[in-house]
Amino acid sequence: MSFRLEVEHVRPIKNLVFEIDLSNHGLRCIAGKNGTGKTTLAKAIMNLAMADTFVRTSSEGVFDANSTIRYKLGDEEYLFTYDPDLRSITTRKLVSDLHKAVASVELPAPYGQRFTFFRTLADQDEAIRQAVVLDQYEKPTALIEFLSLIYQDQRFDDLVQVQFRRGVCCCLVKPDKRYIREDYFSSGEYFLINLFRKVTQGTPFVVIDEIDVSLDASTQARLAQQLRTLCAQHKSTVLFTSHSLALMQTLEPGELYYLDRDEVTGTTTLAPMSFNGVKSMLFQFKGFDRYILTEDDVLKQFLEYTIRRYCSPTFYSFQIICLGGQGYITGLMNKNIQYEFLGPSKDVIGIKDGDQAGQKQPKQIYCMPLPNVEKALWNLYREPEFSYRFEGGEQLEPKRLYGAFTRSKRLSYEEIFDLLCNRHETEMAGFARILADFLCRSQS
């Protein structure tokens, strides 16, 4: 089922379209600067099930007479518009229980359930104590495995789970029947237990705002893989916001998105972006004289080799940023022209694979002379004088052939690049002059 959300004039969002295919189970991370609307998006999703979400969690100033939120779940639509009597948004259409149950949203402090459930456990302590004394509990094996894989230790081997009237509670039980309730665990441990429950209880769409709160860097680095596994097992999708580089760098292509708001027009955009792209936009790292934006890791490695071979020594310090696709190069360069978070526009160029050479490219974006590294190797493999053939190699498509050479160490990256440059020396020397002009100080 598709979940679509259109937000208009809900501060700080002027307009935003968000859509996610809930049949494509897995992780989605949204990064962005403070004030762009990440929490507002989470509240808007939550508002479908709890129509007083904004009343409880936001000031009246977030709305105006034009404020609307439109939801579309499959073929069903719900429209929330501003009601001046309520000073909030509301809908005339009854939201079905089925659609209310689609999403479970966890807001940041102080509104999230992870910050409000403590009272419930304290009120039920007598029932929990009785269950522990009578051994009326079960061992949550899957939860123990989840926590052990994230924390890389056995601190939860003695964890038990007690059922009570309003829910469940995990405890660490001592031999003398003393116990530690989950709300006395560290805030990170407590949060992970409740996150595990949200994903495994069958909720199709779990939204966590500020997922990295209370989690140390090593825990964040191991969280994504375990969540990815849980989502596949329980057919769930987890959307979360984060500022954590430790977490974002563990995400796979297509899992990371960047939320941005144009200060001039007020337009909010949400688009997929690579880790390096987000790192550049979010943290505005500087310290290099020149930047080269490129498509993928293979082209990045090839450019590093080309610069060593043809342009050494370079005068300017430089960094090559891999953006995960040729379409992002122009976008990031345009953002840099607007914000100069990398530096002046003259200090940033883009390099694309040669298969883009037939298309008109913006200023300071160039194409290398090879279609791409993998295809160039594939072509070279078919030449009669190529001496590194192996059985079955001619049947492989370019990326698999390149992988077969590098994984088996028949040829190293450097050896492949050397072969390609030797074969295309004239073209590569001409291309290298572009890099040399960019990275080497003029001798005039």
Phi, psi and omega per residue, in radians:
M1 nan 2.466 3.098
S2 -1.614 2.402 3.076
F3 -2.004 2.007 -3.106
R4 -2.101 2.437 -3.068
L5 -2.383 2.241 3.073
E6 -2.116 2.033 -3.098
V7 -1.928 2.259 3.085
E8 -2.325 2.242 3.043
H9 0.994 0.847 2.954
V10 -2.086 1.787 -2.977
R11 -0.957 2.326 0.159
P12 -1.602 0.162 -3.086
I13 -1.531 2.173 3.039
K14 -1.477 -0.828 3.006
N15 -2.746 2.430 -3.127
L16 -2.703 2.326 3.023
V17 -1.933 2.163 3.115
F18 -2.139 2.270 3.128
E19 -2.496 2.423 -3.136
I20 -2.505 2.416 3.104
D21 -1.579 1.878 -3.064
L22 -1.319 -0.130 3.042
S23 -1.440 -0.230 3.086
N24 -1.656 1.403 -2.984
H25 -1.153 2.535 3.110
G26 2.636 -2.719 -3.046
L27 -1.890 2.546 2.967
R28 -2.424 2.206 3.117
C29 -2.005 2.335 3.061
I30 -1.948 2.122 3.045
A31 -1.942 2.778 3.129
G32 2.939 2.815 -3.131
K33 -1.206 2.775 3.055
N34 -1.047 2.391 3.083
G35 1.585 0.032 3.138
T36 -1.469 -0.332 3.073
G37 2.099 0.291 -3.123
K38 -1.105 -0.825 3.137
T39 -1.211 -0.624 3.090
T40 -1.078 -0.690 3.082
L41 -1.090 -0.770 3.117
A42 -1.075 -0.726 3.115
K43 -1.137 -0.671 3.131
A44 -1.098 -0.695 3.086
I45 -1.130 -0.762 -3.130
M46 -1.133 -0.530 -3.055
N47 -1.097 -0.417 3.131
L48 -1.095 -0.702 -3.132
A49 -1.547 -0.544 -3.101
M50 -2.217 1.650 -2.981
A51 -1.173 -0.194 3.107
D52 -1.738 0.289 -3.080
T53 -0.951 -0.877 -3.087
F54 -1.226 -0.569 3.099
V55 -1.084 -0.695 -3.080
R56 -1.417 -0.460 -2.937
T57 -2.097 -0.083 -3.064
S58 -2.368 2.819 3.059
S59 -1.396 2.851 -3.137
E60 -1.106 -0.416 -3.056
G61 -1.194 -0.104 -3.128
V62 -1.308 -0.291 -3.074
F63 -1.960 2.717 2.896
D64 -2.438 -3.051 -3.054
A65 -1.095 -0.350 -3.110
N66 -1.695 0.077 -3.061
S67 -1.190 2.234 3.066
T68 -2.524 2.624 2.943
I69 -2.335 2.156 -3.139
R70 -1.968 2.268 3.121
Y71 -1.972 2.477 3.012
K72 -2.365 2.054 3.098
L73 -2.091 1.854 -3.035
G74 1.116 -2.134 3.139
D75 -1.676 -0.031 -3.069
E76 -1.685 2.412 3.121
E77 -2.164 2.552 3.054
Y78 -2.328 2.325 3.141
L79 -2.077 2.135 3.056
F80 -1.837 2.196 3.125
T81 -2.173 2.890 -3.072
Y82 -1.304 2.307 3.088
D83 -1.987 1.937 -3.093
P84 -1.094 -0.477 3.117
D85 -1.206 -0.687 3.119
L86 -1.487 -0.319 -3.032
R87 1.006 0.605 3.132
S88 -2.695 -3.069 3.103
I89 -1.740 2.617 3.138
T90 -2.663 2.947 3.133
T91 -2.250 2.603 3.094
R92 -1.528 -0.196 -3.069
K93 -1.737 2.333 3.125
L94 -1.253 2.198 3.103
V95 -1.418 2.198 -3.084
S96 -1.170 2.652 3.103
D97 -1.053 -0.596 3.126
L98 -1.061 -0.771 -3.123
H99 -1.330 -0.533 3.050
K100 -1.091 -0.544 -3.074
A101 -1.492 -0.047 -3.088
V102 -1.131 -0.765 -3.020
A103 -2.069 2.462 2.984
S104 -2.104 2.101 -3.010
V105 -1.992 2.307 3.085
E106 -1.983 1.965 -3.117
L107 -1.522 2.875 3.095
P108 -1.319 3.110 3.139
A109 -1.024 2.474 0.054
P110 -1.774 0.278 -2.963
Y111 -1.672 -0.307 -3.067
G112 -1.172 2.656 3.138
Q113 -1.060 -0.525 3.129
R114 -1.106 -0.321 -3.139
F115 -1.808 -0.119 -3.060
T116 -2.069 -0.122 -3.060
F117 -1.463 -0.203 -3.106
F118 -0.992 -0.737 -3.103
R119 -1.064 -0.693 3.136
T120 -1.051 -0.789 -3.131
L121 -1.153 -0.674 3.121
A122 -1.125 -0.707 3.136
D123 -1.154 -0.470 -3.088
Q124 -1.745 0.259 -3.044
D125 -1.076 -0.614 -3.134
E126 -1.097 -0.776 3.128
A127 -1.146 -0.663 3.127
I128 -1.155 -0.747 -3.136
R129 -1.088 -0.736 -3.138
Q130 -1.097 -0.735 3.137
A131 -1.123 -0.682 3.138
V132 -1.158 -0.789 -3.119
V133 -1.088 -0.656 -3.103
L134 -1.578 0.132 -3.112
D135 1.006 0.592 3.131
Q136 -1.659 1.256 -3.140
Y137 -2.643 2.977 3.113
E138 -2.217 2.850 3.138
K139 -1.721 2.006 -3.104
P140 -1.407 1.402 -3.000
T141 -1.004 -0.794 -3.105
A142 -1.129 -0.704 3.116
L143 -1.139 -0.729 3.109
I144 -1.056 -0.747 3.123
E145 -1.120 -0.741 3.114
F146 -1.021 -0.846 -3.116
L147 -1.201 -0.660 -3.136
S148 -1.151 -0.661 3.120
L149 -1.201 -0.580 3.134
I150 -1.341 -0.784 -3.076
Y151 -1.550 -0.208 3.095
Q152 1.028 0.681 3.045
D153 -2.694 -3.084 -3.059
Q154 -1.957 0.488 -3.065
R155 -1.134 -0.306 -3.088
F156 -1.878 0.285 -3.112
D157 -1.082 -0.500 -3.115
D158 -1.718 0.302 -3.120
L159 -1.233 2.411 3.041
V160 -2.244 2.844 -3.130
Q161 -2.183 2.191 -3.099
V162 -1.886 2.315 3.099
Q163 -1.635 2.300 3.021
F164 -2.359 3.139 -2.925
R165 -1.023 -0.669 -3.047
R166 -1.807 0.171 3.123
G167 2.705 -2.588 3.141
V168 -2.285 2.777 3.114
C169 -2.486 2.330 3.047
C170 -1.616 2.515 3.139
C171 -2.437 2.628 2.916
L172 -1.743 1.995 -3.029
V173 -1.697 2.253 3.099
K174 -1.533 2.832 -3.128
P175 -1.010 -0.537 -3.122
D176 -1.568 0.311 3.123
K177 1.291 0.078 2.950
R178 -1.229 2.666 -3.078
Y179 -2.572 2.783 3.071
I180 -2.083 2.042 3.119
R181 -1.244 2.742 -3.092
E182 -1.085 -0.468 3.138
D183 -1.297 -0.105 3.023
Y184 -1.760 -0.002 3.012
F185 -1.224 3.027 3.029
S186 -1.105 2.730 -3.097
S187 -1.057 -0.592 3.102
G188 -1.203 -0.758 3.118
E189 -1.101 -0.761 3.134
Y190 -1.076 -0.746 3.139
F191 -1.111 -0.773 -3.106
L192 -1.118 -0.635 3.088
I193 -1.072 -0.793 -3.114
N194 -1.276 -0.541 3.042
L195 -1.138 -0.738 3.091
F196 -1.007 -0.744 -3.137
R197 -1.118 -0.748 -3.112
K198 -1.043 -0.734 -3.086
V199 -1.292 -0.648 -3.023
T200 -1.543 -0.121 -3.112
Q201 -1.505 0.058 3.034
G202 1.698 0.168 3.096
T203 -1.259 2.172 -3.086
P204 -1.131 -0.578 -2.990
F205 -2.351 1.951 3.140
V206 -1.936 2.179 -3.104
V207 -2.051 2.188 -3.135
I208 -2.164 1.987 3.062
D209 -1.516 2.276 -3.117
E210 1.035 1.086 -3.076
I211 -1.157 -0.447 -3.052
D212 -1.468 -0.011 3.094
V213 -1.049 2.261 3.070
S214 1.342 0.023 -3.141
L215 -1.858 2.265 3.110
D216 -1.297 2.947 -3.011
A217 -1.074 -0.698 -3.119
S218 -1.171 -0.640 3.090
T219 -1.162 -0.770 3.113
Q220 -1.023 -0.683 -3.082
A221 -1.166 -0.425 -3.128
R222 -1.777 -0.091 -3.028
L223 -1.240 -0.746 -3.000
A224 -1.036 -0.784 -3.097
Q225 -1.095 -0.719 -3.131
Q226 -1.210 -0.681 3.083
L227 -1.135 -0.693 3.131
R228 -1.033 -0.739 3.127
T229 -1.134 -0.773 3.133
L230 -1.087 -0.732 -3.128
C231 -1.076 -0.705 3.120
A232 -1.149 -0.713 -3.105
Q233 -1.210 -0.641 -3.005
H234 -1.942 0.192 3.046
K235 0.937 0.932 -3.111
S236 -2.171 2.762 3.040
T237 -2.113 2.233 3.128
V238 -1.950 2.086 3.035
L239 -1.876 2.254 3.127
F240 -2.470 2.711 3.029
T241 -1.818 2.660 -3.082
S242 -2.834 2.669 2.943
H243 -1.998 0.119 -2.989
S244 -1.495 2.043 3.047
L245 -1.165 -0.619 -3.140
A246 -1.040 -0.645 3.124
L247 -1.404 -0.806 -3.060
M248 -1.089 -0.596 -3.097
Q249 -1.282 -0.150 3.080
T250 -1.639 -0.032 -3.102
L251 -1.399 2.651 -3.138
E252 -1.593 2.811 3.108
P253 -0.936 2.339 -3.135
G254 1.620 -0.123 -3.135
E255 -1.683 -0.244 -3.037
L256 -1.947 2.277 3.141
Y257 -2.235 2.675 3.132
Y258 -2.103 2.230 3.111
L259 -1.733 2.175 -3.061
D260 -2.356 2.555 3.112
R261 -2.190 2.176 3.115
D262 -1.307 2.091 -3.061
E263 -1.176 -0.428 -3.100
V264 -1.422 -0.921 -3.082
T265 -1.586 -0.337 -3.083
G266 1.396 0.008 -3.113
T267 -1.216 2.349 3.114
T268 -1.854 2.295 -3.140
T269 -2.186 2.534 3.078
L270 -2.213 2.040 -3.051
A271 -2.471 2.606 3.072
P272 -1.125 2.544 -3.140
M273 -2.648 2.653 3.107
S274 -1.316 2.903 3.112
F275 -1.052 -0.782 -3.136
N276 -1.130 -0.641 3.088
G277 -1.108 -0.779 3.111
V278 -1.117 -0.745 -3.141
K279 -1.044 -0.693 3.124
S280 -1.168 -0.804 -3.100
M281 -1.221 -0.729 -2.969
L282 -1.400 -0.684 -3.026
F283 -1.892 -0.091 3.032
Q284 0.828 0.797 -3.113
F285 -1.155 2.442 3.122
K286 -2.284 -3.064 3.113
G287 2.094 -0.072 3.071
F288 -1.987 2.616 3.138
D289 -1.351 -0.595 -3.057
R290 -2.372 2.630 3.082
Y291 -2.282 2.420 3.059
I292 -2.096 2.096 3.132
L293 -1.696 2.307 -3.090
T294 -2.479 3.108 -2.896
E295 -1.476 -0.872 -3.001
D296 -2.574 3.046 -3.053
D297 -1.137 -0.616 -3.136
V298 -1.127 -0.804 3.102
L299 -1.138 -0.636 3.089
K300 -1.046 -0.825 3.120
Q301 -1.103 -0.678 -3.136
F302 -1.168 -0.679 3.099
L303 -1.155 -0.685 3.087
E304 -1.046 -0.745 3.105
Y305 -1.141 -0.765 -3.120
T306 -1.050 -0.724 3.139
I307 -1.156 -0.718 3.102
R308 -1.104 -0.689 -3.045
R309 -1.321 -0.739 -2.975
Y310 -1.903 -0.366 -2.949
C311 -2.067 0.127 -3.068
S312 -1.468 2.388 0.005
P313 -1.506 2.580 3.048
T314 -1.526 2.661 3.105
F315 -1.614 -0.795 -3.089
Y316 -1.505 2.443 2.975
S317 -1.219 2.557 -3.065
F318 -2.581 2.807 3.027
Q319 -2.389 2.359 3.051
I320 -1.722 2.147 -3.081
I321 -1.905 2.087 3.101
C322 -1.514 2.168 -3.041
L323 -1.837 -0.089 3.044
G324 1.504 0.129 3.105
G325 2.940 2.554 -3.062
Q326 -1.148 -0.456 -3.119
G327 -1.161 -0.408 -3.093
Y328 -1.460 -0.299 -3.070
I329 -1.111 -0.880 -3.140
T330 -1.082 -0.727 -3.127
G331 -1.061 -0.794 -3.111
L332 -1.230 -0.629 3.082
M333 -1.122 -0.686 3.090
N334 -1.132 -0.693 3.078
K335 -1.091 -0.684 3.133
N336 -1.182 -0.616 3.067
I337 -1.065 -0.645 -3.108
Q338 -1.343 -0.767 -3.007
Y339 -1.908 -0.320 -3.096
E340 0.912 0.723 3.125
F341 -1.296 -0.402 3.008
L342 -1.556 -0.650 -3.103
G343 2.639 -3.066 3.097
P344 -0.970 2.573 -3.043
S345 -1.067 -0.496 3.129
K346 -1.168 -0.284 -3.098
D347 -1.699 0.178 -3.124
V348 -2.268 2.223 3.026
I349 -2.228 2.842 3.066
G350 -2.087 2.489 3.090
I351 -2.169 2.175 3.110
K352 -1.982 2.860 3.023
D353 -1.107 2.712 -3.089
G354 -1.161 -0.281 3.118
D355 -1.225 -0.110 3.069
Q356 -1.695 0.016 -2.999
A357 -1.129 -0.435 -3.127
G358 -1.321 -0.137 -3.119
Q359 -1.791 2.582 3.112
K360 -1.189 2.230 -3.087
Q361 -1.895 2.522 3.070
P362 -1.094 2.884 3.121
K363 -0.993 2.412 3.097
Q364 1.229 0.335 2.954
I365 -2.048 2.214 -3.043
Y366 -2.163 2.805 3.074
C367 -2.043 2.368 3.087
M368 -1.290 2.839 -3.038
P369 -1.300 -0.253 3.128
L370 -1.627 2.532 3.133
P371 -0.978 -0.806 2.878
N372 -2.985 2.918 -3.035
V373 -1.074 -0.792 -3.080
E374 -1.123 -0.756 -3.134
K375 -1.195 -0.630 3.118
A376 -1.122 -0.686 3.085
L377 -1.170 -0.697 3.128
W378 -1.058 -0.745 3.094
N379 -1.153 -0.745 -3.127
L380 -1.120 -0.635 -3.137
Y381 -1.022 -0.521 -3.082
R382 -1.544 -0.046 3.086
E383 -1.380 2.482 -3.026
P384 -1.010 -0.603 -3.061
E385 -1.457 -0.014 -3.140
F386 -1.201 2.177 -2.956
S387 -1.863 0.235 -3.080
Y388 -2.041 0.508 3.135
R389 -1.196 2.708 3.049
F390 -2.498 2.816 -3.045
E391 -1.064 2.213 3.107
G392 1.513 -0.105 -3.086
G393 -1.116 -0.618 -3.102
E394 -1.180 -0.254 -3.128
Q395 -1.581 -0.124 -3.077
L396 -1.524 2.492 3.025
E397 -1.332 2.891 -2.925
P398 -0.925 -0.854 -3.079
K399 -1.141 -0.681 -3.139
R400 -1.238 -0.613 3.082
L401 -1.131 -0.771 3.107
Y402 -1.058 -0.769 3.119
G403 -1.122 -0.633 3.132
A404 -1.124 -0.665 3.108
F405 -1.207 -0.806 -3.026
T406 -1.317 -0.671 -3.128
R407 -1.202 -0.694 -3.117
S408 -1.435 -0.135 -3.129
K409 1.092 0.459 2.985
R410 -1.080 -0.694 3.031
L411 -2.416 2.446 3.060
S412 -1.408 2.938 3.058
Y413 -0.975 -0.808 -3.102
E414 -1.057 -0.710 -3.128
E415 -1.174 -0.680 3.083
I416 -1.113 -0.812 -3.124
F417 -1.102 -0.668 3.126
D418 -1.104 -0.764 3.108
L419 -1.063 -0.761 -3.100
L420 -1.170 -0.742 -3.135
C421 -1.185 -0.646 3.087
N422 -1.102 -0.690 -3.110
R423 -1.236 -0.545 -3.065
H424 -2.129 0.789 -3.001
E425 -1.041 -0.797 -3.089
T426 -1.099 -0.840 -3.140
E427 -1.117 -0.735 -3.109
M428 -1.200 -0.642 3.106
A429 -1.124 -0.668 3.086
G430 -1.159 -0.756 3.095
F431 -1.103 -0.674 -3.099
A432 -1.111 -0.421 3.118
R433 -1.132 -0.553 3.066
I434 -1.095 -0.808 3.129
L435 -1.149 -0.707 3.129
A436 -1.117 -0.732 3.102
D437 -1.068 -0.548 -3.093
F438 -1.423 -0.607 -2.971
L439 -1.884 -0.268 -3.059
C440 -1.968 2.436 -3.116
R441 -1.222 2.406 3.111
S442 -1.106 2.437 -3.124
Q443 -1.550 -0.073 -3.108
S444 -1.311 nan nan
